């Protein structure tokens, strides 16, 4: 079940980044289920505001894109969203369920440094 996967993911990431884990949430259809929400976010978001943020990660097309099977890029494995205050990784569970995992900038520092280097190259050329 997706709930068990989200719980295991929460334990795994918390063991690695501790308080750098911000949230783990399951998105199913029009609903979502919070599996973990750190204290700062609990204090910083109303239920409505948190729902609005989660809604921005809803996908219009199924996460698992069968149309990409056999293409050079291959199937979609995850989406990475880089925000001012966090890195959000969106992981597929099924065609209609995804798990959002958010970590702090510090916890995602290596990934952020790589993305920033790429962005700097793009900025220099624009």
Backbone torsions as a table, in degrees:
resi	resn	phi	psi	omega
1	UNK	NA	150.8	-179.3
2	UNK	-62.3	-32.7	179.5
3	UNK	-63.0	-41.9	178.6
4	UNK	-65.3	-41.0	178.1
5	UNK	-61.8	-42.9	-179.5
6	UNK	-65.7	-38.5	178.2
7	UNK	-65.6	-43.8	178.3
8	UNK	-64.6	-40.6	177.9
9	UNK	-62.4	-42.1	178.2
10	UNK	-59.0	-48.0	179.3
11	UNK	-61.9	-45.6	-178.4
12	UNK	-59.7	-50.1	-176.8
13	UNK	-70.7	-40.3	179.6
14	UNK	-62.2	-38.6	176.9
15	UNK	-61.0	-29.8	-177.2
16	UNK	-91.4	-36.7	-175.0
17	UNK	-120.7	-2.0	177.1
18	UNK	55.6	-126.1	-177.3
19	UNK	-69.7	-3.6	174.4
20	UNK	-72.0	-14.4	175.1
21	UNK	-75.5	124.7	-178.8
22	UNK	-97.3	-50.4	-177.1
23	UNK	-159.1	152.5	168.4
24	UNK	-133.3	125.0	-177.6
25	UNK	-140.2	142.7	176.5
26	UNK	-98.6	130.2	174.3
27	UNK	-107.1	121.5	178.5
28	UNK	-130.2	112.3	178.8
29	UNK	54.8	-125.3	179.5
30	UNK	-90.4	2.4	-176.3
31	UNK	-111.4	168.4	171.3
32	UNK	-147.4	156.6	-179.9
33	UNK	-133.9	120.9	179.7
34	UNK	-80.4	124.2	176.7
35	UNK	-99.6	-27.6	178.3
36	UNK	-154.1	136.7	176.0
37	UNK	-147.1	115.8	-175.2
38	UNK	-67.3	165.4	-174.4
39	UNK	-59.6	-41.0	-179.1
40	UNK	-60.6	-43.0	-179.8
41	UNK	-71.6	-33.9	176.9
42	UNK	-60.4	-37.7	179.9
43	UNK	-80.8	-26.8	-173.8
44	UNK	-89.2	-15.8	-177.0
45	UNK	-122.6	138.7	165.1
46	UNK	-79.9	166.5	177.9
47	UNK	-59.5	-40.9	-178.9
48	UNK	-66.1	-43.3	-179.4
49	UNK	-66.1	-39.4	178.6
50	UNK	-64.3	-42.4	177.8
51	UNK	-60.4	-40.6	177.8
52	UNK	-60.7	-41.9	178.9
53	UNK	-65.1	-47.0	179.0
54	UNK	-58.6	-40.7	-179.2
55	UNK	-59.0	-29.1	-180.0
56	UNK	-68.6	-14.6	180.0
57	UNK	-98.6	2.3	177.3
58	UNK	-69.8	135.2	-177.1
59	UNK	-95.8	138.5	177.9
60	UNK	-75.6	-36.2	178.4
61	UNK	-104.0	155.8	177.3
62	UNK	-56.8	142.1	-179.6
63	UNK	-60.4	-48.3	179.2
64	UNK	-78.8	110.4	-172.7
65	UNK	-98.6	92.0	-178.6
66	UNK	-58.8	-24.7	179.5
67	UNK	-65.5	-17.4	179.6
68	UNK	-92.9	-10.0	180.0
69	UNK	-59.4	131.7	179.5
70	UNK	83.8	-6.7	177.1
71	UNK	-83.7	157.8	-179.4
72	UNK	-56.5	-31.7	-179.4
73	UNK	-74.8	-24.5	-180.0
74	UNK	76.8	-177.1	-177.7
75	UNK	-73.8	154.2	177.9
76	UNK	-71.4	129.7	-179.4
77	UNK	-104.8	-35.4	-179.1
78	UNK	-167.2	160.5	172.0
79	UNK	-118.0	139.1	178.1
80	UNK	-116.4	126.3	179.0
81	UNK	-114.7	123.6	-179.2
82	UNK	-107.2	116.7	-178.7
83	UNK	-116.4	169.3	-178.9
84	UNK	-55.4	-40.6	-174.1
85	UNK	-112.2	0.7	-174.6
86	UNK	-163.7	161.0	167.8
87	UNK	-108.9	130.1	179.3
88	UNK	-117.5	126.9	178.4
89	UNK	-112.5	127.2	-179.4
90	UNK	-108.5	119.0	-174.8
91	UNK	-113.5	135.5	179.6
92	UNK	-78.6	145.1	169.4
93	UNK	-115.5	-44.7	176.7
94	UNK	-148.4	-175.8	179.7
95	UNK	-63.8	-23.8	-176.4
96	UNK	-118.7	5.1	-177.8
97	UNK	-132.0	132.2	173.3
98	UNK	-131.2	158.6	176.2
99	UNK	-115.4	126.2	174.6
100	UNK	-97.4	132.6	179.1
101	UNK	-126.5	123.1	-179.5
102	UNK	-118.6	132.0	176.3
103	UNK	-125.5	158.4	179.4
104	UNK	-66.7	165.1	176.0
105	UNK	-58.0	-40.8	-178.8
106	UNK	-63.7	-42.3	-179.4
107	UNK	-67.7	-29.2	-179.9
108	UNK	-102.6	22.5	-171.2
109	UNK	-55.2	-44.8	-178.7
110	UNK	-62.6	-42.8	178.3
111	UNK	-64.8	-42.8	-179.9
112	UNK	-62.8	-43.6	179.2
113	UNK	-59.8	-41.8	178.0
114	UNK	-63.1	-47.6	-179.8
115	UNK	-62.8	-43.9	179.8
116	UNK	-61.6	-38.9	176.8
117	UNK	-62.2	-43.2	177.3
118	UNK	-64.4	-43.3	179.4
119	UNK	-63.5	-37.0	178.3
120	UNK	-61.3	-41.5	176.8
121	UNK	-61.2	-44.2	179.3
122	UNK	-63.7	-44.5	-179.7
123	UNK	-62.0	-39.7	179.8
124	UNK	-63.4	-28.4	-176.8
125	UNK	-94.7	-5.8	-178.4
126	UNK	-102.1	NA	NA
